[in-house]
Each structure stands twice: as structure tokens, then as C-alpha cells.
């Protein structure tokens, strides 16, 4: 939801949370635990990633579930 997205972006200071990135453009708010695996829309299950890091995270974690941890490559 838009309100939660704004909250997560503000919490993460509008920066990509992937180590070494920190981009401030093309930001997305993906789920750490996917909704279809029981994840929620609560801020603690969301993080801020730029589009490139979000794509890379999916490529590196195919089939794996991230449990309440930011996507640390």
C-alpha cells in the first residue's frame, strides 16, 4: 500500500539497502518473505532496493526464502 511504501522509503532514507549500492533513483520496495510464502505488507518485511539490485537479488536467491534479513549479497 502507498502509505507503507512511503514509510519504508523514509525509514531507509530513500537509499538502496544493498551493501555498497546506496542508489537513490528507481527505488522499489520488495518483500523479504514473499506474500505467497506467508510474508506480509508490514514494514519489517519490506526493504528498499534499486531496480538493478532487486533483479540481482532475485537471480541470486532463486527458490530461497529470506527470513527477516535485508538482502545482503
N, CA, C and O atoms as a Maestro MAE file, in Angstrom:
{
 s_m_m2io_version
 :::
 2.0.0
}

f_m_ct {
 s_m_title
 :::
 protein
 m_atom[292] {
  # First column is atom index #
  i_m_mmod_type
  r_m_x_coord
  r_m_y_coord
  r_m_z_coord
  i_m_residue_number
  s_m_chain_name
  s_m_pdb_residue_name
  s_m_pdb_atom_name
  i_m_atomic_number
  :::
  1 25 0.830 -1.208 0.000 1 A "UNK " " N  " 7
  2 3 0.000 0.000 0.000 1 A "UNK " " CA " 6
  3 2 0.869 1.264 0.000 1 A "UNK " " C  " 6
  4 15 1.942 1.267 0.602 1 A "UNK " " O  " 8
  5 25 0.425 2.332 -0.661 2 A "UNK " " N  " 7
  6 3 1.227 3.557 -0.778 2 A "UNK " " CA " 6
  7 2 1.722 4.120 0.551 2 A "UNK " " C  " 6
  8 15 2.857 4.589 0.635 2 A "UNK " " O  " 8
  9 25 0.887 4.082 1.587 3 A "UNK " " N  " 7
  10 3 1.307 4.622 2.887 3 A "UNK " " CA " 6
  11 2 2.490 3.830 3.449 3 A "UNK " " C  " 6
  12 15 3.439 4.413 3.974 3 A "UNK " " O  " 8
  13 25 2.428 2.512 3.337 4 A "UNK " " N  " 7
  14 3 3.508 1.654 3.846 4 A "UNK " " CA " 6
  15 2 4.760 1.853 3.006 4 A "UNK " " C  " 6
  16 15 5.865 1.892 3.547 4 A "UNK " " O  " 8
  17 25 4.605 1.980 1.701 5 A "UNK " " N  " 7
  18 3 5.756 2.231 0.815 5 A "UNK " " CA " 6
  19 2 6.478 3.505 1.238 5 A "UNK " " C  " 6
  20 15 7.704 3.523 1.349 5 A "UNK " " O  " 8
  21 25 5.713 4.572 1.474 6 A "UNK " " N  " 7
  22 3 6.322 5.840 1.911 6 A "UNK " " CA " 6
  23 2 7.050 5.676 3.239 6 A "UNK " " C  " 6
  24 15 8.126 6.239 3.439 6 A "UNK " " O  " 8
  25 25 6.461 4.908 4.142 7 A "UNK " " N  " 7
  26 3 7.079 4.667 5.448 7 A "UNK " " CA " 6
  27 2 8.412 3.929 5.302 7 A "UNK " " C  " 6
  28 15 9.398 4.289 5.945 7 A "UNK " " O  " 8
  29 25 8.439 2.896 4.454 8 A "UNK " " N  " 7
  30 3 9.667 2.114 4.254 8 A "UNK " " CA " 6
  31 2 10.739 2.970 3.584 8 A "UNK " " C  " 6
  32 15 11.901 2.929 3.987 8 A "UNK " " O  " 8
  33 25 10.365 3.735 2.577 9 A "UNK " " N  " 7
  34 3 11.337 4.607 1.912 9 A "UNK " " CA " 6
  35 2 11.921 5.623 2.893 9 A "UNK " " C  " 6
  36 15 13.125 5.881 2.878 9 A "UNK " " O  " 8
  37 25 11.074 6.195 3.742 10 A "UNK " " N  " 7
  38 3 11.556 7.162 4.740 10 A "UNK " " CA " 6
  39 2 12.484 6.469 5.743 10 A "UNK " " C  " 6
  40 15 13.543 7.001 6.077 10 A "UNK " " O  " 8
  41 25 12.092 5.294 6.219 11 A "UNK " " N  " 7
  42 3 12.929 4.539 7.166 11 A "UNK " " CA " 6
  43 2 14.309 4.268 6.580 11 A "UNK " " C  " 6
  44 15 15.319 4.380 7.275 11 A "UNK " " O  " 8
  45 25 14.347 3.908 5.287 12 A "UNK " " N  " 7
  46 3 15.604 3.577 4.612 12 A "UNK " " CA " 6
  47 2 16.273 4.799 3.990 12 A "UNK " " C  " 6
  48 15 17.229 4.675 3.224 12 A "UNK " " O  " 8
  49 25 15.759 5.978 4.327 13 A "UNK " " N  " 7
  50 3 16.318 7.259 3.876 13 A "UNK " " CA " 6
  51 2 16.424 7.354 2.365 13 A "UNK " " C  " 6
  52 15 17.348 7.972 1.837 13 A "UNK " " O  " 8
  53 25 15.476 6.742 1.671 14 A "UNK " " N  " 7
  54 3 15.403 6.806 0.203 14 A "UNK " " CA " 6
  55 2 16.696 6.366 -0.471 14 A "UNK " " C  " 6
  56 15 17.117 6.942 -1.474 14 A "UNK " " O  " 8
  57 25 17.321 5.332 0.100 15 A "UNK " " N  " 7
  58 3 18.547 4.753 -0.459 15 A "UNK " " CA " 6
  59 2 18.383 3.249 -0.584 15 A "UNK " " C  " 6
  60 15 17.742 2.612 0.252 15 A "UNK " " O  " 8
  61 25 18.965 2.687 -1.634 16 A "UNK " " N  " 7
  62 3 19.004 1.235 -1.808 16 A "UNK " " CA " 6
  63 2 19.761 0.641 -0.625 16 A "UNK " " C  " 6
  64 15 20.823 1.136 -0.247 16 A "UNK " " O  " 8
  65 25 19.209 -0.422 -0.045 17 A "UNK " " N  " 7
  66 3 19.789 -1.044 1.138 17 A "UNK " " CA " 6
  67 2 20.777 -2.165 0.831 17 A "UNK " " C  " 6
  68 15 21.310 -2.776 1.757 17 A "UNK " " O  " 8
  69 25 21.030 -2.447 -0.431 18 A "UNK " " N  " 7
  70 3 22.031 -3.461 -0.772 18 A "UNK " " CA " 6
  71 2 23.417 -2.927 -0.415 18 A "UNK " " C  " 6
  72 15 23.726 -1.770 -0.698 18 A "UNK " " O  " 8
  73 25 24.248 -3.759 0.203 19 A "UNK " " N  " 7
  74 3 25.587 -3.310 0.592 19 A "UNK " " CA " 6
  75 2 26.372 -2.766 -0.598 19 A "UNK " " C  " 6
  76 15 26.450 -3.391 -1.655 19 A "UNK " " O  " 8
  77 25 26.944 -1.599 -0.397 20 A "UNK " " N  " 7
  78 3 27.779 -0.992 -1.419 20 A "UNK " " CA " 6
  79 2 27.036 -0.258 -2.512 20 A "UNK " " C  " 6
  80 15 27.670 0.288 -3.416 20 A "UNK " " O  " 8
  81 25 25.711 -0.224 -2.464 21 A "UNK " " N  " 7
  82 3 24.960 0.428 -3.534 21 A "UNK " " CA " 6
  83 2 24.581 1.848 -3.115 21 A "UNK " " C  " 6
  84 15 25.290 2.797 -3.450 21 A "UNK " " O  " 8
  85 25 23.484 2.005 -2.394 22 A "UNK " " N  " 7
  86 3 23.079 3.323 -1.925 22 A "UNK " " CA " 6
  87 2 22.426 4.208 -2.968 22 A "UNK " " C  " 6
  88 15 22.268 5.406 -2.734 22 A "UNK " " O  " 8
  89 25 22.037 3.658 -4.119 23 A "UNK " " N  " 7
  90 3 21.380 4.483 -5.131 23 A "UNK " " CA " 6
  91 2 20.106 5.102 -4.584 23 A "UNK " " C  " 6
  92 15 19.487 4.576 -3.659 23 A "UNK " " O  " 8
  93 25 19.728 6.221 -5.166 24 A "UNK " " N  " 7
  94 3 18.542 6.945 -4.711 24 A "UNK " " CA " 6
  95 2 17.479 7.073 -5.797 24 A "UNK " " C  " 6
  96 15 16.465 7.740 -5.591 24 A "UNK " " O  " 8
  97 25 17.696 6.449 -6.938 25 A "UNK " " N  " 7
  98 3 16.732 6.523 -8.037 25 A "UNK " " CA " 6
  99 2 16.249 5.128 -8.401 25 A "UNK " " C  " 6
  100 15 16.922 4.131 -8.138 25 A "UNK " " O  " 8
  101 25 15.072 5.076 -9.009 26 A "UNK " " N  " 7
  102 3 14.470 3.815 -9.457 26 A "UNK " " CA " 6
  103 2 14.317 2.831 -8.290 26 A "UNK " " C  " 6
  104 15 14.627 1.646 -8.418 26 A "UNK " " O  " 8
  105 25 13.835 3.342 -7.155 27 A "UNK " " N  " 7
  106 3 13.703 2.529 -5.950 27 A "UNK " " CA " 6
  107 2 12.424 1.704 -5.955 27 A "UNK " " C  " 6
  108 15 11.373 2.153 -6.413 27 A "UNK " " O  " 8
  109 25 12.541 0.494 -5.435 28 A "UNK " " N  " 7
  110 3 11.418 -0.426 -5.308 28 A "UNK " " CA " 6
  111 2 11.359 -0.870 -3.850 28 A "UNK " " C  " 6
  112 15 12.348 -0.775 -3.124 28 A "UNK " " O  " 8
  113 25 10.207 -1.350 -3.434 29 A "UNK " " N  " 7
  114 3 10.029 -1.810 -2.050 29 A "UNK " " CA " 6
  115 2 9.559 -3.268 -2.089 29 A "UNK " " C  " 6
  116 15 8.362 -3.538 -2.000 29 A "UNK " " O  " 8
  117 25 10.500 -4.202 -2.221 30 A "UNK " " N  " 7
  118 3 10.133 -5.616 -2.298 30 A "UNK " " CA " 6
  119 2 9.960 -6.259 -0.920 30 A "UNK " " C  " 6
  120 15 10.423 -5.739 0.095 30 A "UNK " " O  " 8
  121 25 9.285 -7.394 -0.920 31 A "UNK " " N  " 7
  122 3 9.082 -8.183 0.284 31 A "UNK " " CA " 6
  123 2 10.329 -9.024 0.559 31 A "UNK " " C  " 6
  124 15 10.945 -9.544 -0.371 31 A "UNK " " O  " 8
  125 25 10.696 -9.155 1.826 32 A "UNK " " N  " 7
  126 3 11.786 -10.047 2.198 32 A "UNK " " CA " 6
  127 2 11.304 -11.491 2.182 32 A "UNK " " C  " 6
  128 15 11.993 -12.378 1.679 32 A "UNK " " O  " 8
  129 25 10.118 -11.722 2.734 33 A "UNK " " N  " 7
  130 3 9.450 -13.018 2.631 33 A "UNK " " CA " 6
  131 2 8.269 -12.801 1.703 33 A "UNK " " C  " 6
  132 15 7.382 -12.010 2.024 33 A "UNK " " O  " 8
  133 25 8.229 -13.478 0.566 34 A "UNK " " N  " 7
  134 3 7.151 -13.252 -0.408 34 A "UNK " " CA " 6
  135 2 5.768 -13.493 0.196 34 A "UNK " " C  " 6
  136 15 5.606 -14.304 1.108 34 A "UNK " " O  " 8
  137 25 4.790 -12.783 -0.322 35 A "UNK " " N  " 7
  138 3 3.413 -12.919 0.153 35 A "UNK " " CA " 6
  139 2 2.924 -14.356 0.018 35 A "UNK " " C  " 6
  140 15 2.230 -14.851 0.906 35 A "UNK " " O  " 8
  141 25 3.268 -15.030 -1.064 36 A "UNK " " N  " 7
  142 3 2.783 -16.397 -1.259 36 A "UNK " " CA " 6
  143 2 3.432 -17.399 -0.306 36 A "UNK " " C  " 6
  144 15 3.023 -18.560 -0.261 36 A "UNK " " O  " 8
  145 25 4.439 -16.965 0.457 37 A "UNK " " N  " 7
  146 3 5.067 -17.823 1.460 37 A "UNK " " CA " 6
  147 2 4.776 -17.326 2.868 37 A "UNK " " C  " 6
  148 15 5.456 -17.693 3.827 37 A "UNK " " O  " 8
  149 25 3.753 -16.486 2.975 38 A "UNK " " N  " 7
  150 3 3.327 -16.025 4.294 38 A "UNK " " CA " 6
  151 2 3.824 -14.660 4.698 38 A "UNK " " C  " 6
  152 15 3.549 -14.215 5.812 38 A "UNK " " O  " 8
  153 25 4.548 -13.981 3.832 39 A "UNK " " N  " 7
  154 3 5.031 -12.641 4.143 39 A "UNK " " CA " 6
  155 2 3.895 -11.634 4.168 39 A "UNK " " C  " 6
  156 15 2.832 -11.866 3.592 39 A "UNK " " O  " 8
  157 25 4.125 -10.528 4.832 40 A "UNK " " N  " 7
  158 3 3.087 -9.513 4.969 40 A "UNK " " CA " 6
  159 2 3.529 -8.207 4.310 40 A "UNK " " C  " 6
  160 15 4.641 -8.081 3.797 40 A "UNK " " O  " 8
  161 25 2.617 -7.250 4.347 41 A "UNK " " N  " 7
  162 3 2.924 -5.905 3.854 41 A "UNK " " CA " 6
  163 2 3.432 -5.012 4.984 41 A "UNK " " C  " 6
  164 15 3.490 -3.794 4.820 41 A "UNK " " O  " 8
  165 25 3.794 -5.585 6.112 42 A "UNK " " N  " 7
  166 3 4.296 -4.797 7.236 42 A "UNK " " CA " 6
  167 2 5.704 -4.302 6.911 42 A "UNK " " C  " 6
  168 15 6.465 -4.994 6.234 42 A "UNK " " O  " 8
  169 25 6.051 -3.109 7.388 43 A "UNK " " N  " 7
  170 3 7.373 -2.535 7.080 43 A "UNK " " CA " 6
  171 2 8.548 -3.439 7.422 43 A "UNK " " C  " 6
  172 15 9.563 -3.413 6.725 43 A "UNK " " O  " 8
  173 25 8.434 -4.239 8.480 44 A "UNK " " N  " 7
  174 3 9.560 -5.104 8.848 44 A "UNK " " CA " 6
  175 2 9.788 -6.231 7.841 44 A "UNK " " C  " 6
  176 15 10.825 -6.892 7.884 44 A "UNK " " O  " 8
  177 25 8.839 -6.458 6.939 45 A "UNK " " N  " 7
  178 3 9.007 -7.463 5.883 45 A "UNK " " CA " 6
  179 2 9.327 -6.815 4.538 45 A "UNK " " C  " 6
  180 15 9.310 -7.486 3.505 45 A "UNK " " O  " 8
  181 25 9.615 -5.535 4.546 46 A "UNK " " N  " 7
  182 3 9.895 -4.798 3.313 46 A "UNK " " CA " 6
  183 2 11.243 -4.113 3.418 46 A "UNK " " C  " 6
  184 15 11.698 -3.783 4.513 46 A "UNK " " O  " 8
  185 25 11.878 -3.901 2.284 47 A "UNK " " N  " 7
  186 3 13.135 -3.171 2.238 47 A "UNK " " CA " 6
  187 2 13.141 -2.306 0.986 47 A "UNK " " C  " 6
  188 15 12.258 -2.421 0.136 47 A "UNK " " O  " 8
  189 25 14.131 -1.449 0.881 48 A "UNK " " N  " 7
  190 3 14.276 -0.576 -0.279 48 A "UNK " " CA " 6
  191 2 15.453 -1.054 -1.115 48 A "UNK " " C  " 6
  192 15 16.575 -1.173 -0.623 48 A "UNK " " O  " 8
  193 25 15.179 -1.327 -2.389 49 A "UNK " " N  " 7
  194 3 16.234 -1.714 -3.330 49 A "UNK " " CA " 6
  195 2 16.045 -0.936 -4.623 49 A "UNK " " C  " 6
  196 15 14.916 -0.632 -5.008 49 A "UNK " " O  " 8
  197 25 17.151 -0.612 -5.296 50 A "UNK " " N  " 7
  198 3 17.031 -0.050 -6.634 50 A "UNK " " CA " 6
  199 2 16.640 -1.195 -7.574 50 A "UNK " " C  " 6
  200 15 16.770 -2.364 -7.212 50 A "UNK " " O  " 8
  201 25 16.178 -0.875 -8.738 51 A "UNK " " N  " 7
  202 3 15.737 -1.894 -9.678 51 A "UNK " " CA " 6
  203 2 16.814 -2.908 -10.003 51 A "UNK " " C  " 6
  204 15 16.527 -4.101 -10.107 51 A "UNK " " O  " 8
  205 25 18.053 -2.456 -10.167 52 A "UNK " " N  " 7
  206 3 19.154 -3.365 -10.513 52 A "UNK " " CA " 6
  207 2 19.443 -4.345 -9.383 52 A "UNK " " C  " 6
  208 15 19.627 -5.537 -9.628 52 A "UNK " " O  " 8
  209 25 19.485 -3.852 -8.147 53 A "UNK " " N  " 7
  210 3 19.765 -4.727 -7.008 53 A "UNK " " CA " 6
  211 2 18.601 -5.678 -6.743 53 A "UNK " " C  " 6
  212 15 18.815 -6.820 -6.337 53 A "UNK " " O  " 8
  213 25 17.382 -5.219 -6.968 54 A "UNK " " N  " 7
  214 3 16.215 -6.078 -6.795 54 A "UNK " " CA " 6
  215 2 16.286 -7.251 -7.776 54 A "UNK " " C  " 6
  216 15 16.041 -8.397 -7.400 54 A "UNK " " O  " 8
  217 25 16.617 -6.962 -9.015 55 A "UNK " " N  " 7
  218 3 16.747 -8.002 -10.036 55 A "UNK " " CA " 6
  219 2 17.870 -8.983 -9.653 55 A "UNK " " C  " 6
  220 15 17.690 -10.197 -9.741 55 A "UNK " " O  " 8
  221 25 19.012 -8.459 -9.236 56 A "UNK " " N  " 7
  222 3 20.152 -9.289 -8.844 56 A "UNK " " CA " 6
  223 2 19.797 -10.167 -7.647 56 A "UNK " " C  " 6
  224 15 20.187 -11.334 -7.598 56 A "UNK " " O  " 8
  225 25 19.061 -9.615 -6.685 57 A "UNK " " N  " 7
  226 3 18.648 -10.359 -5.505 57 A "UNK " " CA " 6
  227 2 17.814 -11.580 -5.916 57 A "UNK " " C  " 6
  228 15 18.019 -12.679 -5.400 57 A "UNK " " O  " 8
  229 25 16.880 -11.380 -6.840 58 A "UNK " " N  " 7
  230 3 16.066 -12.500 -7.309 58 A "UNK " " CA " 6
  231 2 16.914 -13.537 -8.043 58 A "UNK " " C  " 6
  232 15 16.704 -14.739 -7.878 58 A "UNK " " O  " 8
  233 25 17.862 -13.083 -8.846 59 A "UNK " " N  " 7
  234 3 18.718 -14.018 -9.579 59 A "UNK " " CA " 6
  235 2 19.555 -14.867 -8.630 59 A "UNK " " C  " 6
  236 15 19.724 -16.067 -8.848 59 A "UNK " " O  " 8
  237 25 20.074 -14.251 -7.587 60 A "UNK " " N  " 7
  238 3 20.947 -14.961 -6.654 60 A "UNK " " CA " 6
  239 2 20.188 -15.803 -5.642 60 A "UNK " " C  " 6
  240 15 20.761 -16.726 -5.063 60 A "UNK " " O  " 8
  241 25 18.930 -15.511 -5.420 61 A "UNK " " N  " 7
  242 3 18.170 -16.199 -4.389 61 A "UNK " " CA " 6
  243 2 17.003 -16.985 -4.943 61 A "UNK " " C  " 6
  244 15 15.994 -17.151 -4.257 61 A "UNK " " O  " 8
  245 25 17.113 -17.463 -6.144 62 A "UNK " " N  " 7
  246 3 16.020 -18.234 -6.733 62 A "UNK " " CA " 6
  247 2 15.672 -19.404 -5.828 62 A "UNK " " C  " 6
  248 15 16.517 -20.240 -5.510 62 A "UNK " " O  " 8
  249 25 14.400 -19.444 -5.415 63 A "UNK " " N  " 7
  250 3 13.923 -20.548 -4.608 63 A "UNK " " CA " 6
  251 2 14.265 -20.476 -3.136 63 A "UNK " " C  " 6
  252 15 13.853 -21.349 -2.372 63 A "UNK " " O  " 8
  253 25 15.002 -19.470 -2.715 64 A "UNK " " N  " 7
  254 3 15.359 -19.334 -1.304 64 A "UNK " " CA " 6
  255 2 14.438 -18.303 -0.655 64 A "UNK " " C  " 6
  256 15 13.978 -17.369 -1.312 64 A "UNK " " O  " 8
  257 25 14.178 -18.477 0.612 65 A "UNK " " N  " 7
  258 3 13.371 -17.524 1.367 65 A "UNK " " CA " 6
  259 2 14.296 -16.725 2.263 65 A "UNK " " C  " 6
  260 15 15.117 -17.294 2.982 65 A "UNK " " O  " 8
  261 25 14.166 -15.414 2.222 66 A "UNK " " N  " 7
  262 3 14.919 -14.543 3.107 66 A "UNK " " CA " 6
  263 2 14.110 -14.347 4.384 66 A "UNK " " C  " 6
  264 15 12.959 -13.916 4.306 66 A "UNK " " O  " 8
  265 25 14.647 -14.635 5.517 67 A "UNK " " N  " 7
  266 3 13.910 -14.543 6.771 67 A "UNK " " CA " 6
  267 2 14.329 -13.313 7.559 67 A "UNK " " C  " 6
  268 15 15.363 -13.306 8.228 67 A "UNK " " O  " 8
  269 25 13.522 -12.292 7.470 68 A "UNK " " N  " 7
  270 3 13.677 -11.055 8.223 68 A "UNK " " CA " 6
  271 2 15.098 -10.502 8.159 68 A "UNK " " C  " 6
  272 15 15.583 -9.927 9.134 68 A "UNK " " O  " 8
  273 25 15.746 -10.664 7.059 69 A "UNK " " N  " 7
  274 3 17.092 -10.152 6.882 69 A "UNK " " CA " 6
  275 2 17.112 -9.350 5.604 69 A "UNK " " C  " 6
  276 15 16.543 -9.762 4.594 69 A "UNK " " O  " 8
  277 25 17.769 -8.201 5.647 70 A "UNK " " N  " 7
  278 3 17.881 -7.429 4.422 70 A "UNK " " CA " 6
  279 2 18.694 -8.233 3.419 70 A "UNK " " C  " 6
  280 15 19.544 -9.037 3.801 70 A "UNK " " O  " 8
  281 25 18.436 -8.016 2.157 71 A "UNK " " N  " 7
  282 3 19.115 -8.809 1.126 71 A "UNK " " CA " 6
  283 2 20.604 -8.492 1.052 71 A "UNK " " C  " 6
  284 15 21.036 -7.652 0.262 71 A "UNK " " O  " 8
  285 25 21.366 -9.165 1.873 72 A "UNK " " N  " 7
  286 3 22.818 -8.973 1.878 72 A "UNK " " CA " 6
  287 2 23.424 -9.975 0.923 72 A "UNK " " C  " 6
  288 15 23.356 -11.182 1.155 72 A "UNK " " O  " 8
  289 25 24.007 -9.488 -0.135 73 A "UNK " " N  " 7
  290 3 24.572 -10.369 -1.150 73 A "UNK " " CA " 6
  291 2 25.832 -10.960 -0.599 73 A "UNK " " C  " 6
  292 15 26.495 -11.744 -1.279 73 A "UNK " " O  " 8
  :::
 }
 m_bond[291] {
  # First column is bond index #
  i_m_from
  i_m_to
  i_m_order
  :::
  1 1 2 1
  2 2 3 1
  3 3 4 2
  4 3 5 1
  5 5 6 1
  6 6 7 1
  7 7 8 2
  8 7 9 1
  9 9 10 1
  10 10 11 1
  11 11 12 2
  12 11 13 1
  13 13 14 1
  14 14 15 1
  15 15 16 2
  16 15 17 1
  17 17 18 1
  18 18 19 1
  19 19 20 2
  20 19 21 1
  21 21 22 1
  22 22 23 1
  23 23 24 2
  24 23 25 1
  25 25 26 1
  26 26 27 1
  27 27 28 2
  28 27 29 1
  29 29 30 1
  30 30 31 1
  31 31 32 2
  32 31 33 1
  33 33 34 1
  34 34 35 1
  35 35 36 2
  36 35 37 1
  37 37 38 1
  38 38 39 1
  39 39 40 2
  40 39 41 1
  41 41 42 1
  42 42 43 1
  43 43 44 2
  44 43 45 1
  45 45 46 1
  46 46 47 1
  47 47 48 2
  48 47 49 1
  49 49 50 1
  50 50 51 1
  51 51 52 2
  52 51 53 1
  53 53 54 1
  54 54 55 1
  55 55 56 2
  56 55 57 1
  57 57 58 1
  58 58 59 1
  59 59 60 2
  60 59 61 1
  61 61 62 1
  62 62 63 1
  63 63 64 2
  64 63 65 1
  65 65 66 1
  66 66 67 1
  67 67 68 2
  68 67 69 1
  69 69 70 1
  70 70 71 1
  71 71 72 2
  72 71 73 1
  73 73 74 1
  74 74 75 1
  75 75 76 2
  76 75 77 1
  77 77 78 1
  78 78 79 1
  79 79 80 2
  80 79 81 1
  81 81 82 1
  82 82 83 1
  83 83 84 2
  84 83 85 1
  85 85 86 1
  86 86 87 1
  87 87 88 2
  88 87 89 1
  89 89 90 1
  90 90 91 1
  91 91 92 2
  92 91 93 1
  93 93 94 1
  94 94 95 1
  95 95 96 2
  96 95 97 1
  97 97 98 1
  98 98 99 1
  99 99 100 2
  100 99 101 1
  101 101 102 1
  102 102 103 1
  103 103 104 2
  104 103 105 1
  105 105 106 1
  106 106 107 1
  107 107 108 2
  108 107 109 1
  109 109 110 1
  110 110 111 1
  111 111 112 2
  112 111 113 1
  113 113 114 1
  114 114 115 1
  115 115 116 2
  116 115 117 1
  117 117 118 1
  118 118 119 1
  119 119 120 2
  120 119 121 1
  121 121 122 1
  122 122 123 1
  123 123 124 2
  124 123 125 1
  125 125 126 1
  126 126 127 1
  127 127 128 2
  128 127 129 1
  129 129 130 1
  130 130 131 1
  131 131 132 2
  132 131 133 1
  133 133 134 1
  134 134 135 1
  135 135 136 2
  136 135 137 1
  137 137 138 1
  138 138 139 1
  139 139 140 2
  140 139 141 1
  141 141 142 1
  142 142 143 1
  143 143 144 2
  144 143 145 1
  145 145 146 1
  146 146 147 1
  147 147 148 2
  148 147 149 1
  149 149 150 1
  150 150 151 1
  151 151 152 2
  152 151 153 1
  153 153 154 1
  154 154 155 1
  155 155 156 2
  156 155 157 1
  157 157 158 1
  158 158 159 1
  159 159 160 2
  160 159 161 1
  161 161 162 1
  162 162 163 1
  163 163 164 2
  164 163 165 1
  165 165 166 1
  166 166 167 1
  167 167 168 2
  168 167 169 1
  169 169 170 1
  170 170 171 1
  171 171 172 2
  172 171 173 1
  173 173 174 1
  174 174 175 1
  175 175 176 2
  176 175 177 1
  177 177 178 1
  178 178 179 1
  179 179 180 2
  180 179 181 1
  181 181 182 1
  182 182 183 1
  183 183 184 2
  184 183 185 1
  185 185 186 1
  186 186 187 1
  187 187 188 2
  188 187 189 1
  189 189 190 1
  190 190 191 1
  191 191 192 2
  192 191 193 1
  193 193 194 1
  194 194 195 1
  195 195 196 2
  196 195 197 1
  197 197 198 1
  198 198 199 1
  199 199 200 2
  200 199 201 1
  201 201 202 1
  202 202 203 1
  203 203 204 2
  204 203 205 1
  205 205 206 1
  206 206 207 1
  207 207 208 2
  208 207 209 1
  209 209 210 1
  210 210 211 1
  211 211 212 2
  212 211 213 1
  213 213 214 1
  214 214 215 1
  215 215 216 2
  216 215 217 1
  217 217 218 1
  218 218 219 1
  219 219 220 2
  220 219 221 1
  221 221 222 1
  222 222 223 1
  223 223 224 2
  224 223 225 1
  225 225 226 1
  226 226 227 1
  227 227 228 2
  228 227 229 1
  229 229 230 1
  230 230 231 1
  231 231 232 2
  232 231 233 1
  233 233 234 1
  234 234 235 1
  235 235 236 2
  236 235 237 1
  237 237 238 1
  238 238 239 1
  239 239 240 2
  240 239 241 1
  241 241 242 1
  242 242 243 1
  243 243 244 2
  244 243 245 1
  245 245 246 1
  246 246 247 1
  247 247 248 2
  248 247 249 1
  249 249 250 1
  250 250 251 1
  251 251 252 2
  252 251 253 1
  253 253 254 1
  254 254 255 1
  255 255 256 2
  256 255 257 1
  257 257 258 1
  258 258 259 1
  259 259 260 2
  260 259 261 1
  261 261 262 1
  262 262 263 1
  263 263 264 2
  264 263 265 1
  265 265 266 1
  266 266 267 1
  267 267 268 2
  268 267 269 1
  269 269 270 1
  270 270 271 1
  271 271 272 2
  272 271 273 1
  273 273 274 1
  274 274 275 1
  275 275 276 2
  276 275 277 1
  277 277 278 1
  278 278 279 1
  279 279 280 2
  280 279 281 1
  281 281 282 1
  282 282 283 1
  283 283 284 2
  284 283 285 1
  285 285 286 1
  286 286 287 1
  287 287 288 2
  288 287 289 1
  289 289 290 1
  290 290 291 1
  291 291 292 2
  :::
 }
}
